[in-house]
Amino acid sequence: MSSVLRHFALNATDVPAAQRFYAATFGWAFEPWGPPGFFHIRTGSADADSQVRGALQRRRELLPGGRMLGLEGTFDVDDLPAVLRAARASGGRVLAEPATIAGVGTLAWLADPDGNAVGAMHVDPEAE
């Protein structure tokens, strides 16, 4: 089983302040996409195949009372059901069952044995 870091997200309480910080610090640009307060991050690379996609979004909770802090990573996997079984069998748990994002793929959220959240996604641009 292999995986590739495909997407990262930063959760912010004050999205405009975060945009100013990351634009000034790393030279990133932001494009609105999807729900209010959600932006794609352009990290500066013109070659889309060589960059990891990023998002800046309003802070959220995967589980009630569990604010998302730090960098949130999502890994591209070939077999999402197998990844869920392996996570459970190795001391992890599923935080959010698989959900389809139209035009993107199917995403599930896991917790490692220490409680760190990580996304696992089967990428499928034709997902509905």
MIRO-449599 format. One record per residue: chain; residue in one letter; residue number from 1; x, y, z of N, C-alpha, C, O in turn. Coordinates in Angstrom, 3 decimals, decimal comma. Layout:
BEGIN
FIZA	chain	res	n	nX	nY	nZ	caX	caY	caZ	cX	cY	cZ	oX	oY	oZ
FIZA	A	a	NUM	X	Y	Z	X	Y	Z	X	Y	Z	X	Y	Z
...
end
This chain:
BEGIN
FIZA	chain	res	n	nX	nY	nZ	caX	caY	caZ	cX	cY	cZ	oX	oY	oZ
FIZA	A	m	1	0,853	-1,162	0,000	0,000	0,000	0,000	0,906	1,235	0,000	1,812	1,342	0,827
FIZA	A	s	2	0,664	2,158	-0,920	1,455	3,379	-0,958	0,527	4,582	-0,888	-0,673	4,475	-1,143
FIZA	A	s	3	1,101	5,726	-0,538	0,319	6,953	-0,485	1,222	8,140	-0,769	2,436	8,084	-0,572
FIZA	A	v	4	0,608	9,208	-1,231	1,325	10,425	-1,558	0,596	11,581	-0,881	-0,631	11,653	-0,938
FIZA	A	l	5	1,337	12,488	-0,240	0,699	13,676	0,314	0,128	14,460	-0,853	0,867	14,908	-1,730
FIZA	A	r	6	-1,187	14,625	-0,864	-1,878	15,229	-1,999	-2,433	16,606	-1,670	-2,571	17,452	-2,554
FIZA	A	h	7	-2,753	16,835	-0,392	-3,420	18,080	-0,029	-3,083	18,447	1,410	-2,963	17,573	2,269
FIZA	A	f	8	-2,932	19,731	1,666	-2,800	20,195	3,036	-3,786	21,324	3,255	-4,166	22,022	2,315
FIZA	A	a	9	-4,195	21,498	4,486	-5,107	22,585	4,825	-4,630	23,256	6,099	-4,082	22,622	7,000
FIZA	A	l	10	-4,854	24,545	6,142	-4,601	25,335	7,332	-5,937	25,861	7,814	-6,694	26,442	7,037
FIZA	A	n	11	-6,234	25,663	9,083	-7,478	26,119	9,686	-7,192	27,403	10,444	-6,231	27,477	11,210
FIZA	A	a	12	-8,027	28,416	10,232	-7,783	29,717	10,851	-9,069	30,274	11,446	-10,147	30,152	10,864
FIZA	A	t	13	-8,936	30,877	12,595	-10,057	31,572	13,205	-10,303	32,888	12,466	-11,452	33,275	12,253
FIZA	A	d	14	-9,231	33,573	12,076	-9,305	34,831	11,326	-8,667	34,597	9,962	-7,461	34,774	9,794
FIZA	A	v	15	-9,485	34,197	8,991	-8,977	33,833	7,661	-8,257	35,000	6,986	-7,166	34,781	6,458
FIZA	A	p	16	-8,797	36,237	6,966	-8,056	37,337	6,326	-6,683	37,587	6,951	-5,725	37,878	6,234
FIZA	A	a	17	-6,576	37,478	8,278	-5,272	37,658	8,921	-4,315	36,549	8,503	-3,132	36,798	8,273
FIZA	A	a	18	-4,826	35,325	8,406	-3,982	34,210	7,964	-3,527	34,421	6,520	-2,373	34,153	6,187
FIZA	A	q	19	-4,431	34,898	5,666	-4,046	35,177	4,277	-2,909	36,189	4,234	-1,928	35,989	3,517
FIZA	A	r	20	-3,031	37,273	4,995	-1,970	38,296	5,010	-0,648	37,694	5,475	0,403	37,959	4,891
FIZA	A	f	21	-0,707	36,876	6,538	0,501	36,263	7,082	1,183	35,375	6,047	2,377	35,530	5,790
FIZA	A	y	22	0,430	34,437	5,444	1,034	33,486	4,515	1,447	34,145	3,199	2,420	33,717	2,579
FIZA	A	a	23	0,730	35,168	2,769	1,136	35,902	1,562	2,463	36,615	1,808	3,364	36,568	0,971
FIZA	A	a	24	2,578	37,278	2,964	3,807	38,011	3,278	4,967	37,079	3,587	6,103	37,346	3,196
FIZA	A	t	25	4,685	35,987	4,287	5,750	35,090	4,747	6,255	34,160	3,655	7,464	33,975	3,516
FIZA	A	f	26	5,342	33,566	2,872	5,725	32,572	1,876	5,422	32,982	0,441	5,769	32,254	-0,490
FIZA	A	g	27	4,784	34,129	0,243	4,456	34,578	-1,108	3,282	33,837	-1,726	3,153	33,805	-2,950
FIZA	A	w	28	2,421	33,239	-0,906	1,294	32,477	-1,416	0,178	33,393	-1,895	0,025	34,510	-1,400
FIZA	A	a	29	-0,600	32,913	-2,861	-1,801	33,600	-3,343	-2,997	32,714	-3,025	-2,853	31,504	-2,851
FIZA	A	f	30	-4,174	33,321	-2,952	-5,386	32,608	-2,536	-6,505	32,849	-3,527	-6,697	33,969	-4,000
FIZA	A	e	31	-7,246	31,788	-3,842	-8,394	31,864	-4,737	-9,607	31,288	-4,025	-9,554	30,157	-3,541
FIZA	A	p	32	-10,719	32,053	-3,947	-11,922	31,502	-3,302	-12,422	30,277	-4,058	-12,382	30,230	-5,287
FIZA	A	w	33	-12,891	29,291	-3,304	-13,428	28,065	-3,900	-14,373	27,428	-2,911	-14,070	27,373	-1,720
FIZA	A	g	34	-15,509	26,946	-3,371	-16,421	26,195	-2,516	-17,125	27,044	-1,482	-17,611	28,133	-1,788
FIZA	A	p	35	-17,182	26,538	-0,236	-17,961	27,218	0,807	-17,329	28,554	1,203	-16,145	28,773	0,948
FIZA	A	p	36	-18,105	29,450	1,824	-17,544	30,722	2,293	-16,372	30,481	3,242	-16,399	29,560	4,058
FIZA	A	g	37	-15,359	31,309	3,126	-14,197	31,183	4,004	-13,241	30,082	3,606	-12,370	29,716	4,396
FIZA	A	f	38	-13,375	29,534	2,391	-12,500	28,458	1,905	-11,740	28,976	0,690	-12,343	29,503	-0,245
FIZA	A	f	39	-10,417	28,825	0,702	-9,571	29,310	-0,390	-8,557	28,251	-0,790	-7,980	27,581	0,066
FIZA	A	h	40	-8,340	28,101	-2,092	-7,209	27,312	-2,564	-5,953	28,153	-2,385	-5,975	29,368	-2,581
FIZA	A	i	41	-4,875	27,506	-2,016	-3,587	28,180	-1,856	-2,751	27,895	-3,096	-2,599	26,745	-3,507
FIZA	A	r	42	-2,220	28,940	-3,675	-1,245	28,817	-4,770	0,119	29,084	-4,148	0,411	30,203	-3,726
FIZA	A	t	43	0,948	28,050	-4,096	2,223	28,158	-3,398	3,330	28,789	-4,242	4,452	28,955	-3,764
FIZA	A	g	44	3,030	29,133	-5,466	4,013	29,830	-6,286	4,527	29,024	-7,451	5,090	29,591	-8,388
FIZA	A	s	45	4,350	27,722	-7,423	4,829	26,884	-8,511	3,849	26,928	-9,676	2,646	26,747	-9,486
FIZA	A	a	46	4,352	27,164	-10,861	3,496	27,176	-12,049	3,163	25,757	-12,498	2,176	25,546	-13,203
FIZA	A	d	47	3,978	24,784	-12,094	3,791	23,398	-12,490	2,866	22,705	-11,493	3,298	22,318	-10,407
FIZA	A	a	48	1,595	22,550	-11,861	0,592	21,976	-10,957	0,960	20,566	-10,513	0,591	20,161	-9,410
FIZA	A	d	49	1,679	19,806	-11,342	2,035	18,438	-10,978	3,112	18,382	-9,904	3,266	17,358	-9,238
FIZA	A	s	50	3,859	19,469	-9,724	4,961	19,426	-8,768	4,597	20,038	-7,423	5,422	20,038	-6,509
FIZA	A	q	51	3,389	20,557	-7,278	3,024	21,156	-5,999	1,912	20,375	-5,311	1,085	19,729	-5,955
FIZA	A	v	52	1,919	20,452	-4,017	0,849	19,864	-3,222	-0,255	20,915	-3,144	0,016	22,083	-2,868
FIZA	A	r	53	-1,494	20,503	-3,386	-2,614	21,451	-3,310	-2,829	21,854	-1,861	-2,692	21,039	-0,949
FIZA	A	g	54	-3,166	23,118	-1,663	-3,394	23,612	-0,315	-4,720	24,332	-0,195	-5,291	24,772	-1,192
FIZA	A	a	55	-5,206	24,451	1,031	-6,434	25,187	1,316	-6,260	25,953	2,616	-5,610	25,497	3,557
FIZA	A	l	56	-6,859	27,122	2,633	-6,990	27,902	3,861	-8,482	27,971	4,136	-9,264	28,338	3,259
FIZA	A	q	57	-8,877	27,619	5,350	-10,304	27,536	5,641	-10,581	27,955	7,079	-9,695	27,974	7,934
FIZA	A	r	58	-11,849	28,290	7,307	-12,258	28,609	8,681	-12,050	27,395	9,569	-12,264	26,254	9,159
FIZA	A	r	59	-11,624	27,671	10,806	-11,389	26,589	11,759	-12,656	25,761	11,922	-13,765	26,295	11,921
FIZA	A	r	60	-12,480	24,466	12,059	-13,615	23,556	12,173	-13,305	22,455	13,164	-12,194	22,356	13,685
FIZA	A	e	61	-14,293	21,642	13,412	-14,145	20,494	14,300	-14,540	19,239	13,532	-15,638	19,176	12,979
FIZA	A	l	62	-13,660	18,241	13,490	-14,034	16,960	12,901	-14,964	16,215	13,847	-15,894	15,535	13,414
FIZA	A	l	63	-14,706	16,350	15,134	-15,565	15,798	16,174	-15,909	16,934	17,131	-15,082	17,822	17,335
FIZA	A	p	64	-17,089	16,933	17,717	-17,453	18,004	18,651	-16,392	18,186	19,740	-15,978	17,229	20,394
FIZA	A	g	65	-15,969	19,430	19,915	-14,965	19,752	20,926	-13,542	19,514	20,480	-12,617	19,749	21,258
FIZA	A	g	66	-13,329	19,060	19,265	-11,985	18,764	18,762	-11,562	19,718	17,667	-11,576	19,361	16,489
FIZA	A	r	67	-11,181	20,941	18,047	-10,763	21,943	17,055	-9,551	21,461	16,266	-8,621	20,880	16,826
FIZA	A	m	68	-9,573	21,708	14,973	-8,432	21,363	14,126	-7,341	22,409	14,330	-7,559	23,601	14,110
FIZA	A	l	69	-6,176	21,951	14,748	-5,017	22,819	14,960	-3,870	22,321	14,093	-3,793	21,134	13,778
FIZA	A	g	70	-3,000	23,212	13,715	-1,822	22,818	12,954	-2,139	22,486	11,509	-3,225	22,779	11,008
FIZA	A	l	71	-1,188	21,880	10,860	-1,301	21,505	9,457	-2,110	20,225	9,333	-1,873	19,253	10,049
FIZA	A	e	72	-3,046	20,237	8,436	-3,941	19,098	8,207	-3,531	18,470	6,874	-3,595	19,131	5,838
FIZA	A	g	73	-3,115	17,212	6,889	-2,652	16,559	5,669	-3,607	15,490	5,176	-4,215	14,773	5,970
FIZA	A	t	74	-3,737	15,387	3,854	-4,558	14,345	3,234	-3,684	13,575	2,259	-2,991	14,160	1,427
FIZA	A	f	75	-3,727	12,246	2,374	-2,909	11,382	1,540	-3,772	10,662	0,514	-4,858	10,174	0,828
FIZA	A	d	76	-3,274	10,601	-0,717	-3,933	9,914	-1,825	-3,659	8,420	-1,677	-2,504	8,002	-1,601
FIZA	A	v	77	-4,724	7,616	-1,635	-4,580	6,170	-1,485	-5,335	5,456	-2,601	-6,341	5,959	-3,100
FIZA	A	d	78	-4,844	4,281	-2,990	-5,486	3,508	-4,055	-6,741	2,790	-3,575	-7,722	2,686	-4,310
FIZA	A	d	79	-6,707	2,290	-2,333	-7,789	1,451	-1,823	-8,239	1,979	-0,466	-7,712	1,570	0,568
FIZA	A	l	80	-9,213	2,887	-0,468	-9,661	3,522	0,768	-10,221	2,512	1,773	-9,877	2,612	2,950
FIZA	A	p	81	-11,066	1,543	1,384	-11,542	0,565	2,371	-10,399	-0,200	3,042	-10,462	-0,473	4,241
FIZA	A	a	82	-9,357	-0,546	2,284	-8,213	-1,252	2,875	-7,476	-0,360	3,871	-7,005	-0,837	4,904
FIZA	A	v	83	-7,376	0,922	3,565	-6,719	1,861	4,477	-7,514	1,972	5,781	-6,931	2,000	6,864
FIZA	A	l	84	-8,839	2,035	5,676	-9,668	2,113	6,885	-9,503	0,861	7,741	-9,395	0,953	8,964
FIZA	A	r	85	-9,483	-0,315	7,097	-9,283	-1,570	7,851	-7,912	-1,572	8,532	-7,794	-1,947	9,699
FIZA	A	a	86	-6,876	-1,152	7,797	-5,520	-1,144	8,354	-5,411	-0,159	9,516	-4,750	-0,444	10,515
FIZA	A	a	87	-6,061	1,001	9,384	-6,017	1,990	10,469	-6,635	1,420	11,740	-6,058	1,526	12,822
FIZA	A	r	88	-7,802	0,821	11,602	-8,484	0,230	12,765	-7,654	-0,901	13,370	-7,541	-1,001	14,591
FIZA	A	a	89	-7,074	-1,748	12,527	-6,310	-2,911	12,995	-4,998	-2,517	13,669	-4,443	-3,293	14,447
FIZA	A	s	90	-4,499	-1,311	13,375	-3,205	-0,912	13,924	-3,326	0,118	15,042	-2,365	0,827	15,341
FIZA	A	g	91	-4,502	0,204	15,660	-4,667	1,069	16,826	-5,230	2,442	16,539	-5,355	3,257	17,453
FIZA	A	g	92	-5,575	2,720	15,291	-6,175	4,010	14,950	-7,690	3,905	14,978	-8,249	2,867	15,330
FIZA	A	r	93	-8,338	4,988	14,604	-9,794	4,961	14,511	-10,232	5,862	13,370	-9,481	6,719	12,902
FIZA	A	v	94	-11,452	5,650	12,940	-12,022	6,459	11,868	-12,788	7,602	12,520	-13,716	7,371	13,295
FIZA	A	l	95	-12,397	8,835	12,205	-13,068	10,020	12,740	-14,279	10,395	11,906	-15,302	10,823	12,443
FIZA	A	a	96	-14,165	10,233	10,589	-15,269	10,547	9,676	-15,258	9,498	8,573	-14,255	9,310	7,884
FIZA	A	e	97	-16,384	8,823	8,419	-16,518	7,797	7,385	-16,362	8,431	5,995	-16,508	9,645	5,852
FIZA	A	p	98	-16,069	7,627	4,986	-15,860	8,165	3,644	-17,036	9,012	3,149	-18,203	8,658	3,310
FIZA	A	a	99	-16,680	10,130	2,549	-17,660	11,034	1,942	-17,121	11,457	0,587	-15,926	11,709	0,435
FIZA	A	t	100	-17,993	11,533	-0,378	-17,587	11,909	-1,729	-17,622	13,421	-1,891	-18,577	14,085	-1,489
FIZA	A	i	101	-16,565	13,947	-2,486	-16,488	15,354	-2,865	-16,536	15,370	-4,384	-15,604	14,906	-5,041
FIZA	A	a	102	-17,612	15,899	-4,943	-17,812	15,875	-6,397	-16,614	16,469	-7,127	-16,128	17,549	-6,791
FIZA	A	g	103	-16,151	15,733	-8,136	-15,037	16,180	-8,950	-13,675	16,043	-8,307	-12,669	16,418	-8,909
FIZA	A	v	104	-13,621	15,509	-7,083	-12,350	15,383	-6,360	-12,071	13,931	-5,995	-11,038	13,384	-6,382
FIZA	A	g	105	-12,988	13,294	-5,247	-12,779	11,913	-4,822	-13,526	11,610	-3,542	-14,447	12,332	-3,160
FIZA	A	t	106	-13,120	10,526	-2,874	-13,755	10,092	-1,634	-12,764	10,240	-0,493	-11,649	9,721	-0,549
FIZA	A	l	107	-13,187	10,957	0,548	-12,316	11,330	1,661	-12,831	10,740	2,966	-14,030	10,769	3,244
FIZA	A	a	108	-11,908	10,205	3,765	-12,207	9,766	5,128	-11,169	10,386	6,048	-10,041	10,658	5,635
FIZA	A	w	109	-11,559	10,608	7,299	-10,633	11,141	8,305	-10,338	10,069	9,334	-11,240	9,396	9,832
FIZA	A	l	110	-9,049	9,922	9,646	-8,576	8,924	10,594	-7,871	9,617	11,753	-7,476	10,778	11,647
FIZA	A	a	111	-7,719	8,901	12,848	-6,871	9,342	13,950	-5,835	8,251	14,172	-6,167	7,066	14,206
FIZA	A	d	112	-4,578	8,656	14,322	-3,541	7,690	14,654	-3,688	7,311	16,132	-4,545	7,871	16,816
FIZA	A	p	113	-2,878	6,377	16,642	-3,044	5,959	18,031	-2,892	7,098	19,050	-3,381	6,988	20,174
FIZA	A	d	114	-2,222	8,185	18,664	-2,031	9,313	19,570	-3,113	10,382	19,395	-3,102	11,394	20,096
FIZA	A	g	115	-4,054	10,160	18,457	-5,152	11,093	18,256	-4,936	12,127	17,170	-5,799	12,980	16,961
FIZA	A	n	116	-3,804	12,079	16,466	-3,561	13,022	15,377	-4,468	12,705	14,203	-4,565	11,553	13,780
FIZA	A	a	117	-5,139	13,736	13,671	-6,044	13,551	12,535	-5,260	13,540	11,229	-4,322	14,315	11,043
FIZA	A	v	118	-5,665	12,643	10,328	-5,047	12,560	9,002	-6,132	12,146	8,014	-6,981	11,308	8,317
FIZA	A	g	119	-6,089	12,748	6,831	-7,062	12,422	5,797	-6,530	11,354	4,862	-5,333	11,305	4,578
FIZA	A	a	120	-7,429	10,494	4,383	-7,106	9,490	3,370	-8,141	9,657	2,266	-9,344	9,600	2,519
FIZA	A	m	121	-7,669	9,863	1,042	-8,581	10,114	-0,060	-8,243	9,256	-1,261	-7,085	9,131	-1,659
FIZA	A	h	122	-9,281	8,671	-1,824	-9,142	8,024	-3,128	-9,521	9,100	-4,141	-10,687	9,481	-4,247
FIZA	A	v	123	-8,529	9,585	-4,884	-8,749	10,662	-5,845	-9,497	10,112	-7,062	-9,111	9,095	-7,639
FIZA	A	d	124	-10,562	10,799	-7,434	-11,363	10,426	-8,598	-12,023	11,688	-9,157	-13,080	12,096	-8,674
FIZA	A	p	125	-11,409	12,310	-10,172	-11,948	13,543	-10,733	-13,373	13,395	-11,283	-14,040	14,402	-11,526
FIZA	A	e	126	-13,849	12,167	-11,482	-15,204	11,958	-11,996	-16,205	11,611	-10,892	-17,343	11,236	-11,176
FIZA	A	a	127	-15,778	11,739	-9,634	-16,660	11,423	-8,508	-17,857	12,374	-8,504	-17,738	13,559	-8,817
FIZA	A	e	128	-19,013	11,815	-8,140	-20,248	12,625	-8,065	-20,859	12,547	-6,693	-21,896	13,160	-6,444
end
